[in-house]
Amino acid sequence: LAHSAMPFDASAVPSDIWFEIASFSGFKEVLSLEATCRFLRELIANKVFWLERLHVLDKDLAPNIAPHVSINDLSWQELRNLVVCARRRHLTCTGPAPLLPTRETTVRVGFVNSDATVGRPLGYIVNMKLLPGGKLLLVLWSEGDLQCWTVPGGECVWSYRPQSEAQDMPPMKVCSFTYDMQANGDVRVLVVSESTDLDVFER
């Protein structure tokens, strides 16, 4: 029997059928459909399609989107990038090959604390959060001082310890913190403080 060498015309199949096929396809299959032909690539270049893909991501795969960013305002290209990066990051972290760091930066924050002013210099316990952009590091020391360090310069740009409202009140310390990125790029830091002489059951 003679084998037909005629190419398959994807446009001969109704677009809504292709859209249903893409909706039920896996991540790798969708990328393969995109690479098949221009017709399918333009069909999948759809904001509704990638918005649905973003919503069905598992909680541990969901991308970290800044609070001031509305996903409804993102273009289909931006939505696709969020989904693809989240999936590829998951495959990299769960794959058989070991995860190798792409960049290693050392921030020497301990040498300024040799007298244990803000925490124990050896074996100290600190809470650290790297701000978006990777250039500033928030460090909460065990004694309750919150500091901001530059990366990779290792320079302390500011240090904060809450002050008591009255002189006869016991000293205060920061016990936890978080931050929020604003639309203009500013960072607001929320600090929770407590008295240093409270009994553990009173905190």
N, C-alpha and C positions, 0 to 999 in steps of 0.2 A: 504494500500500500504506500502511496506517495504521501509524504509528510508535508503539510502546509507550512510555509515559512512566512506567512503573512503576519505582521506585527499585531498585537492586541491593542485595540482602541479603547482606552479606559473611559473616554467621554461617551462611548456608546451605552454605558450603564448609567442610569439616572443618578444625579448627584446625591439625592437623599439616601439612596442605598449605600453609596460609598461612605457617606457621613455616618450611617449606622454601623457600618463595618469598622470604621476608624474609632467610633465611640466604644466599641466592645473589644478593641485590640489592645494588646499590651504595649508597654513603653517602647520596646525595641521594634515592634511591628509598626507602630506609628511613624517612627523615624525612617523605617524602610519604605513605607508608603510615600513619605515626603520625597525620598530620593528616587522614586520610580519614574515620575514624569512631571511635567509642568502642571498638567491638569490637576493631579492629586495634591501637588504641593500648594497650589493656590486654593484648593478646596479646604485643606487643613489650616491654612492661614486665616483662622477664624477666631475671633475673641471669645465667643460663647463656648467653642470647643475647648480652648485652653483654660478658660475660667472653670469649667466643669472638672477638668483634669486637676486643677489646683485644689478644688474643694474636696476631691476624693482621696487626696494624699493622706496616708496614715499620720497620726499625731507625731510620731518620731521622725517623719520625713518632711513635715511641714517646714517651709523656709522661714527664716527669721525676718519678718517685715517690720519696718519701723512703725510705731503707733500712728504717726501722722500721715502715713501713706494709705490711701484707699485703693484696694485692688480693683474696684470698679473703674477707677480713673487710669489704669494701666493699659497700654496698647497690647495687641495680641503678641507682638514680638517680646515685650517685657514679661508677659505671663508665660509664654513658652520658655523663656530663659530661666524663670524661677522653677518651673516644673522639671526641665531637663537637668539643671544644676542639682536640684534636690535628689533626683533619681540617680544621677551619676555619683554623687557623694555617698549615697547609701550603698551602691554597688561597690564602690572603692573600699568603704569601711567594712563591709561584710564579705568581701571576696577572699579567695584563698591566699592571695599574695599579701605580705605584710604591708601595713600602711606606713609610708615613709614621709617624714616632714619635708615640706617644700622650702621652709625657711626657719632658721633657728636664731633667736635673738636673746641675748643675756642682758638683763637689767639688774645691776648690782644695787639693791636697796638695803642690804644689811650692814654695809660698812659705816653708814652714818648713825647706826644704832648700837654702837659698841658698848655704850653704858646702859643699855636696856631702858632707855627713856620711854620709848613707845612700844616696847615688847621684848621678849626674850631673844637675845642675839643668836643663840644656838638652839636649833630645834623649835623656833618660834612658829606659832600658828597665825597665819594671816589669810584674809579674804581678799582676793584680787579679781578685778573685772577689767577687761580690755575694751575700751570704748570703740565704737565703729570708726573705721579708718585706720586702726592699728597704731596710732601715734601717741596715745595717752593711756596710762594704766592707773586705775584707782586701787589703792592699797589700804585696807583696814587692818591696823595692827592689834595685837592681843590686848594692849593697854587702852584701846579705845580711840586712837588717833587715826583720822582719815587723811590720806595724802594722795596727791596726784603726781605721777612721774612720767617723764617723756620716754618714748621708745623710738630708737634704741639708745638715745643719749644718756639715759639714766640720771636725769636731773629732776629733783623735787621742785615743782613749780608752785605748789601751795600745800599747806598743812592745816588741818582743822580739828579742834577739840571743843566741844560745846562748853559754854561758860554758865555757871550757876547764876540764878537770878538775884541772889542775895549773898553777901559775904559769909553769913553764918550757915549757909547751905553746903552740903558735902559736894565734892567735885563730881563732874559729869563725864561720861564717856560715850562714844558711839558704839552701839551694839550691833547695828545692821544698817545697810544702805542699798539703794537701787538708783537707777537713772532713767531718764526719758529724753530721747532725741526730739528736738523741735523742728518745725518745718524750715526754719532759717538756718539750721545747722547748729544752734546752741544746744548745750546739754544741761538739763536740770537734774540736780542730785537731791534725792530725798533721803534724809538722815533720821534714824530712830536712835535716841539717846536715853540713858538711864543713869541714876545715881550710883556711884561706886561703892557706897556702904549699905545698900539694900540687902536684906537677907534674900537668899535664893528663892524662897517661897513668896516674896513680896514683889519680885520683878515681873 
